Amino acid sequence: MKLTLLLIAVAACAQEETAPESTNPPPALANDANAGSWRFIVLTSPSQVPVAAPASITDASYLAELSAVKTAQSQITDGQRQSLDYWGRGGVLRWSEVMLELVSRYNLPPAPLPNGSYPVPDANNPFADPNFPFANPPYAARAYSYVSVAQYEALKAAWHYKYLYNRPAPSQVDRSVQALRPASELPAYPSEDAVISGVTSAMLQLLFPASDEQITLLAAQQREAALLSGRATASDIAAGLALGQAIANIVITRARTDGMGAAGGNAALWQSLADQATARGEVPWRSMESPPRPPMLAAFGRVLPWMMTPADVLAERPGAPPSTSSPQMARELAEVRDTVRNLSRAQIAIAYKWSDGAGTPTPPGHWNWTAAPYIEAAGFTEVRAARALALLNMAMHDSAVACWDTKFAYFNPRPSQLDRGIRTVIGLPNFPAFVSGHSTFSAAAADVLSYLFPSGAAKFEADKEEASISRLYGAIHYRSDIEVGKALGKRVASYTLRFAREDGAGN
């Protein structure tokens, strides 16, 4: 019951997004039969993980599996019917909702210890206080990207084997097997539902180990729903589960060596960043919390991107922000002061709408909310839905890397540090100002979503502008943070869009 209520709450938050009218996908895209040939990101080929040929539909073992499906359907419970309805939306979108809930649950900064220091969440002891992880915006952007990329890689491989072996769904082989979810011509082996359950649960158990029980239960329910629906037999599901788990292990190997383990930095690094700013004649950023909190993920700018190289990140780093002693900074500081003193109700509402602070899915999660109704209305296959979220979340992960690289290169103070008379409208983030993370994330997300869903481009552009200016209304960013952040996000998105245009999937 607790899990259900949490997921309903996340879904309710997403209702602020207006769903587009439902449209049927073009016939050529109905099953995405060529998805196994689409370009891979982590895998080298669709056959990197072998999947043995299935038994014939006339084989005695397969006929026994059909009988087991019919028996299970004849004994179906009300709870199982509810599970069928729940997973009927599609595994990619349902797991995206689960991700939003998990990030929200773990997006809580640790409280200080009595001695004034702050504990660090420990992946090796996730139930300790504070629980692991602290799912702050960079962590969340990385987590969303790893799950969606792993799903996408696994589903492309699954599609390769589906059309290699072409074994039909049980409800098509035996008409006495009920099709309790809409029938499709998609081959059943390996089961896409089992692939998604296997790859997603493995990734989430890595990223959110303290929620292992919830994740395991949901994954098992998804596989059971696949069998009860008449879409898959036990061997379809076993093959899909093994494929998903094997591909998750490949992606996890990348995650363990991408630099995230060192992203927090250390006291020597934090002090050196402040010293470098002082040596340039600038006022260095400092924590405004009491006791002072270490800066959030000071070395996240060195984490491995998806579509960029580390050299690309450096090449895209913007020039320095206005000097803290310059007339331009004085003007921008005055703009923040005057804006926050004269906020309209509408501007306050915008600041709150996009605050995306502690206890929320963070700014990248907000854009996942935005994407979901467009994916659903398009009637995408699971593999194409995974592609959409992978493109979106890779761009936002790379934006996080580029943004954090810039923030800690310049170590620029927030407006309320330079003018103690400024009172922030929303929570003050515990990291430097330049550039705005919201602006960078939002510009990248808006460009990717506009490519995927051109009919929504005007809305995505408006959301980008609203999200960006919300940080001025909240009194936590200067105008230059916002404008340069938007330009940076757009440049970062171009790397993902170049991949998308050449990946073989079409728009």
C-alpha positions in Angstrom: 0.0 0.0 0.0 2.8 2.4 0.9 4.5 1.8 -2.5 1.2 2.3 -4.3 0.6 5.6 -2.6 4.1 6.9 -3.3 3.7 6.1 -7.0 0.3 7.7 -7.1 1.8 10.8 -5.6 4.5 11.0 -8.2 1.9 10.5 -10.9 -0.2 13.3 -9.4 2.7 15.7 -9.5 3.2 15.0 -13.2 -0.4 16.1 -13.9 0.8 19.6 -14.2 2.1 18.5 -17.6 -0.6 18.6 -20.3 -0.7 15.4 -22.2 -0.7 15.9 -26.0 -3.5 14.3 -28.1 -2.9 10.5 -28.6 -1.6 9.7 -32.1 -0.9 6.3 -33.7 2.7 5.6 -34.7 3.3 5.4 -38.5 2.9 1.8 -39.7 6.6 1.5 -40.5 7.4 2.1 -36.9 4.6 -0.1 -35.4 7.0 -2.8 -34.1 10.4 -1.2 -34.9 11.5 -4.5 -36.5 14.9 -3.1 -37.4 15.7 -1.9 -33.8 18.4 -4.6 -33.4 20.4 -2.7 -36.0 20.2 0.7 -34.4 23.5 2.1 -33.1 24.6 0.9 -29.7 26.1 3.1 -26.9 27.8 0.7 -24.5 27.5 -2.7 -26.3 29.6 -3.4 -29.4 26.9 -5.4 -31.2 23.4 -6.9 -30.5 25.0 -10.3 -30.2 27.5 -9.4 -27.6 25.3 -11.3 -25.1 24.3 -14.6 -26.8 20.7 -15.8 -26.5 20.2 -19.5 -27.5 17.5 -20.4 -29.9 14.1 -21.2 -28.3 12.3 -24.5 -28.6 9.9 -24.9 -31.5 6.2 -24.1 -30.9 5.5 -27.7 -31.6 8.0 -29.0 -29.0 6.6 -30.8 -26.0 8.3 -28.4 -23.6 6.8 -25.4 -25.2 3.3 -27.0 -25.3 3.7 -27.6 -21.5 4.5 -23.9 -21.1 1.3 -22.9 -23.0 -0.7 -25.2 -20.7 0.9 -23.5 -17.7 -0.1 -20.0 -19.0 -3.7 -21.2 -19.5 -3.8 -22.6 -15.9 -2.4 -19.4 -14.5 -5.0 -17.3 -16.4 -7.8 -19.6 -15.1 -6.7 -18.8 -11.5 -6.0 -15.1 -11.9 -6.7 -13.0 -8.8 -8.0 -9.4 -8.5 -4.5 -8.3 -7.4 -3.0 -9.9 -10.5 -5.5 -8.1 -12.6 -4.5 -4.8 -11.0 -0.9 -5.6 -11.8 -1.8 -6.3 -15.4 -3.5 -2.9 -15.6 -0.5 -1.2 -14.0 2.1 -2.8 -16.3 -0.2 -2.4 -19.3 1.1 1.2 -19.6 4.5 -0.1 -20.6 7.5 -1.1 -18.6 9.7 1.8 -19.7 7.2 4.4 -18.5 6.3 2.6 -15.3 9.9 2.2 -14.3 10.4 5.9 -15.1 7.7 6.7 -12.5 9.5 4.4 -10.0 12.8 6.3 -10.7 11.1 9.6 -10.0 9.8 8.3 -6.7 13.2 6.9 -5.7 15.1 10.0 -6.5 12.5 12.1 -4.5 12.8 9.7 -1.5 16.6 9.9 -1.4 17.0 13.6 -2.4 17.6 14.7 1.2 20.9 16.2 2.3 22.5 14.7 5.4 22.1 16.7 8.6 25.2 17.9 10.5 26.8 15.9 13.3 27.2 17.5 16.7 30.8 18.3 15.9 29.7 20.4 12.9 30.8 18.0 10.3 28.6 16.3 7.7 28.4 12.5 7.3 28.6 11.1 3.8 26.2 8.4 2.6 28.0 5.1 2.2 27.1 2.7 -0.7 28.6 -0.1 1.3 26.3 0.6 4.2 23.2 2.1 2.5 20.9 1.7 5.6 23.1 3.8 7.8 22.3 7.4 8.7 22.2 9.1 6.2 20.8 6.5 3.8 22.6 6.0 0.5 22.4 7.8 -1.8 21.8 11.6 -1.4 20.1 11.8 -4.8 21.0 15.4 -5.6 20.7 16.8 -9.1 24.0 15.5 -10.5 23.5 12.1 -8.9 20.0 12.0 -10.2 21.0 13.0 -13.8 23.5 10.2 -13.8 21.1 7.7 -12.3 18.3 8.5 -14.9 20.8 8.2 -17.7 22.3 4.9 -16.6 18.8 3.3 -16.2 17.5 4.6 -19.5 20.7 3.7 -21.4 20.8 0.2 -20.0 17.1 -0.3 -20.9 17.8 1.0 -24.4 20.8 -1.3 -25.0 19.0 -4.3 -23.6 15.9 -3.7 -25.7 17.8 -3.3 -28.9 19.6 -6.6 -28.3 16.2 -8.2 -27.5 14.7 -6.9 -30.7 17.6 -8.5 -32.6 16.9 -11.9 -31.1 13.1 -11.5 -31.4 13.3 -11.1 -35.2 16.1 -13.6 -35.5 14.0 -16.4 -33.9 10.5 -15.0 -34.6 8.6 -17.1 -32.0 5.1 -15.8 -31.7 3.3 -14.8 -28.5 1.4 -17.6 -26.7 -2.0 -16.0 -27.5 -1.1 -16.2 -31.2 0.1 -19.8 -31.0 -2.9 -21.1 -29.1 -6.2 -19.1 -29.4 -7.3 -20.6 -26.1 -4.6 -18.5 -24.4 -6.3 -15.1 -23.6 -4.7 -11.9 -24.8 -5.2 -9.9 -21.6 -3.2 -7.0 -23.0 -3.5 -5.6 -26.5 -2.3 -8.2 -29.1 0.8 -7.4 -31.2 2.7 -9.0 -34.0 5.9 -8.5 -32.0 7.8 -11.8 -31.5 7.7 -13.1 -27.9 11.2 -14.5 -27.5 12.9 -13.1 -25.5 10.2 -11.3 -23.5 10.7 -7.5 -23.6 8.9 -7.3 -20.2 11.4 -9.7 -18.7 14.3 -7.8 -20.4 13.1 -4.5 -18.9 12.6 -6.1 -15.4 16.0 -7.7 -15.4 18.1 -4.7 -16.6 16.2 -2.1 -14.6 16.1 -3.9 -11.3 19.9 -4.6 -11.6 20.6 -0.9 -12.3 18.3 0.4 -9.6 19.8 -2.0 -7.0 23.2 -0.5 -7.8 21.9 3.1 -7.6 19.4 2.7 -4.7 20.5 -0.3 -2.7 18.4 0.5 0.3 15.2 0.0 -1.8 16.3 -3.5 -3.0 13.1 -5.2 -1.6 10.7 -2.8 -3.4 12.7 -3.0 -6.7 12.8 -6.8 -6.6 9.1 -7.1 -5.9 8.2 -4.7 -8.8 10.4 -6.6 -11.2 8.8 -9.9 -10.3 5.3 -8.4 -10.7 6.2 -7.2 -14.2 7.4 -10.7 -15.2 4.3 -12.3 -13.8 2.1 -9.8 -15.7 3.9 -10.7 -18.9 3.0 -14.4 -18.5 -0.6 -13.8 -17.3 -1.2 -11.4 -20.2 -0.6 -14.1 -22.7 2.4 -12.3 -24.1 5.1 -14.7 -22.9 5.8 -18.2 -21.7 8.2 -19.2 -19.0 11.1 -19.7 -21.5 10.4 -16.3 -23.1 10.6 -14.7 -19.7 13.7 -16.7 -18.6 15.6 -15.7 -21.8 14.6 -12.0 -21.4 15.5 -11.9 -17.7 19.0 -13.4 -18.4 19.6 -11.0 -21.3 18.6 -8.0 -19.3 20.7 -8.9 -16.3 23.7 -9.7 -18.5 23.5 -6.3 -20.2 23.0 -4.5 -16.9 26.3 -6.1 -15.8 28.1 -4.6 -18.8 26.6 -1.1 -18.1 27.4 -1.4 -14.4 31.1 -2.1 -15.3 31.1 1.3 -17.0 29.4 2.9 -14.0 32.0 1.6 -11.6 34.8 3.4 -13.5 33.2 6.6 -14.6 34.7 8.8 -11.8 31.5 9.1 -9.7 33.3 7.6 -6.7 35.6 10.6 -6.5 33.1 13.2 -7.4 32.7 14.5 -3.9 36.2 15.8 -3.8 38.0 16.4 -0.6 39.0 19.3 1.8 42.2 20.0 -0.1 40.3 20.3 -3.4 37.6 22.6 -1.9 40.3 24.9 -0.4 42.3 25.0 -3.6 39.2 26.1 -5.5 38.6 28.9 -3.1 42.3 29.9 -3.1 42.4 30.0 -6.9 39.4 32.3 -7.0 41.0 34.6 -4.5 44.2 34.6 -6.5 42.3 35.8 -9.5 41.0 38.7 -7.5 37.5 37.3 -7.0 35.3 36.7 -4.0 35.2 32.9 -3.8 32.0 31.0 -3.2 31.3 29.7 0.3 28.6 27.7 2.0 25.9 29.9 3.5 24.7 27.0 5.7 25.4 26.8 9.4 27.6 24.9 10.0 29.1 25.3 6.6 28.5 22.3 4.3 31.1 21.0 1.9 30.2 21.9 -1.7 28.0 19.4 -3.5 30.1 17.0 -5.8 32.9 19.4 -6.5 34.6 17.0 -8.9 31.4 15.9 -10.8 32.8 17.8 -13.8 35.3 15.0 -14.2 32.7 12.2 -14.4 32.6 10.4 -17.7 29.9 11.9 -20.1 27.9 9.8 -22.6 28.1 11.7 -25.9 31.0 14.0 -25.1 34.6 13.3 -24.3 36.4 15.0 -21.4 38.1 17.2 -23.9 34.7 18.2 -25.3 33.7 19.2 -21.8 36.7 21.5 -21.5 36.2 22.9 -25.0 32.6 23.8 -24.2 33.4 25.5 -20.9 32.1 29.1 -21.1 34.3 32.0 -20.5 34.5 33.5 -17.0 31.5 35.1 -15.4 31.5 38.9 -14.6 34.1 39.7 -12.0 32.7 40.1 -8.5 34.2 43.6 -8.5 32.9 44.6 -11.9 30.2 47.1 -12.8 28.4 44.3 -14.6 28.2 42.2 -11.5 26.9 45.2 -9.6 24.2 45.6 -12.1 23.3 42.0 -12.1 23.2 41.9 -8.3 20.9 44.9 -8.3 18.6 43.1 -10.7 18.3 40.2 -8.4 17.7 42.5 -5.4 15.0 44.5 -7.3 13.4 41.4 -8.8 12.9 39.6 -5.5 11.6 42.8 -3.8 8.9 43.2 -6.4 7.8 39.7 -7.3 4.3 39.2 -8.6 2.2 36.2 -7.5 2.8 34.7 -10.9 6.5 35.0 -10.5 6.5 33.5 -7.1 4.4 30.6 -8.5 7.0 30.0 -11.2 9.8 30.0 -8.6 8.0 27.3 -6.6 7.0 25.3 -9.6 10.5 24.9 -10.8 12.3 24.9 -7.4 12.9 21.1 -7.7 14.7 21.0 -4.4 15.0 18.5 -1.6 12.4 15.7 -1.7 11.7 16.1 -5.4 12.9 14.2 -8.5 15.3 17.2 -9.1 15.4 19.3 -12.4 16.3 16.3 -14.6 13.3 14.5 -13.1 11.0 17.4 -13.9 11.9 17.0 -17.6 11.3 13.2 -17.4 7.8 14.2 -16.2 7.4 16.4 -19.2 8.5 13.7 -21.7 6.3 10.9 -20.4 2.9 12.0 -21.8 4.5 12.6 -25.2 6.0 9.1 -25.3 2.7 7.6 -24.2 0.6 9.6 -26.8 3.0 8.6 -29.6 2.3 4.9 -29.0 6.0 4.0 -29.0 7.2 0.5 -28.7 9.2 -0.3 -25.6 12.5 0.0 -27.5 11.5 3.4 -29.0 10.3 4.7 -25.6 13.6 3.6 -24.1 15.4 5.5 -26.9 13.5 8.7 -26.2 14.4 8.6 -22.5 18.0 7.6 -23.2 18.5 10.5 -25.5 16.9 12.9 -23.0 18.8 11.6 -20.0 22.2 11.3 -21.7 21.9 15.0 -22.7 21.0 16.0 -19.2 23.8 13.9 -17.6 26.3 15.5 -20.0 24.8 18.9 -19.1 25.4 18.1 -15.4 29.0 17.2 -16.1 29.6 20.4 -18.2 27.7 22.6 -15.8 29.6 21.3 -12.7 32.9 21.6 -14.6 32.0 25.3 -15.1 30.7 25.9 -11.6 33.9 24.6 -9.9 36.3 26.1 -12.5 35.1 29.6 -11.5 33.8 29.1 -7.9 31.5 32.1 -8.2 29.4 33.3 -5.2 25.6 33.3 -5.0 23.8 36.7 -4.9 22.9 36.4 -1.2 26.6 35.9 -0.4 27.5 39.2 -2.0 24.5 41.0 -0.6 23.3 39.7 2.7 20.1 41.8 2.4 18.9 39.5 -0.4 16.4 36.9 0.9 16.0 33.8 -1.3 12.5 32.7 -2.2 13.5 29.0 -2.5 16.2 26.9 -1.0 19.8 28.0 -1.6 21.8 25.3 -3.4 25.1 24.5 -1.7 27.4 25.0 -4.7 28.7 27.9 -6.8 26.4 30.0 -9.0 27.9 30.2 -12.5 26.3 28.6 -14.6 22.7 27.9 -13.7 22.0 24.1 -13.5 18.3 24.6 -14.3 19.1 26.6 -17.4 21.7 24.1 -18.6 19.5 21.1 -18.0 16.4 22.7 -19.4 18.1 24.0 -22.6 19.5 20.5 -23.3 16.2 18.8 -22.5 14.1 21.2 -24.6 16.3 20.6 -27.7 16.2 16.9 -27.4 12.4 16.7 -26.8 11.8 19.2 -29.7 13.7 16.8 -32.0 11.7 13.8 -30.8 8.3 15.6 -30.7 8.3 18.6 -33.0 4.7 19.3 -32.3 5.6 20.1 -28.7 8.6 22.3 -29.5 6.8 25.6 -28.5 5.9 24.1 -25.1 9.4 22.8 -24.5 10.9 26.2 -25.4 8.5 28.0 -23.1 9.2 25.5 -20.3 12.9 26.1 -20.8 12.6 29.8 -20.5 10.3 29.5 -17.4 12.6 27.1 -15.7 15.6 29.3 -16.3 14.0 32.6 -15.2 12.6 30.9 -12.1 16.1 31.0 -10.7 16.2 34.8 -10.9 12.8 34.9 -9.3 14.1 32.6 -6.5 17.0 35.0 -6.0 19.6 32.3 -6.4 21.1 33.2 -9.8 22.3 36.2 -11.7 21.2 37.0 -15.3 24.5 35.8 -16.7 24.2 32.5 -14.9 20.9 31.9 -16.7 21.8 33.1 -20.2 25.2 31.4 -20.4 23.7 28.2 -18.9 21.1 28.1 -21.6 23.7 28.5 -24.3 25.9 25.8 -22.7 22.9 23.3 -22.5 22.1 23.9 -26.1 25.7 23.1 -27.1 25.8 20.0 -25.0 22.5 18.8 -26.5 24.0 19.0 -30.0 26.3 16.1 -29.2 23.3 13.8 -28.3 21.3 15.1 -31.3 24.2 14.3 -33.7 24.1 10.7 -32.3 20.3 10.6 -32.7 20.3 11.7 -36.3 22.8 8.9 -37.2 21.6 6.0 -35.0 19.4 4.4 -37.6 16.1 4.8 -35.7 14.8 7.8 -37.6 13.3 10.7 -35.7 
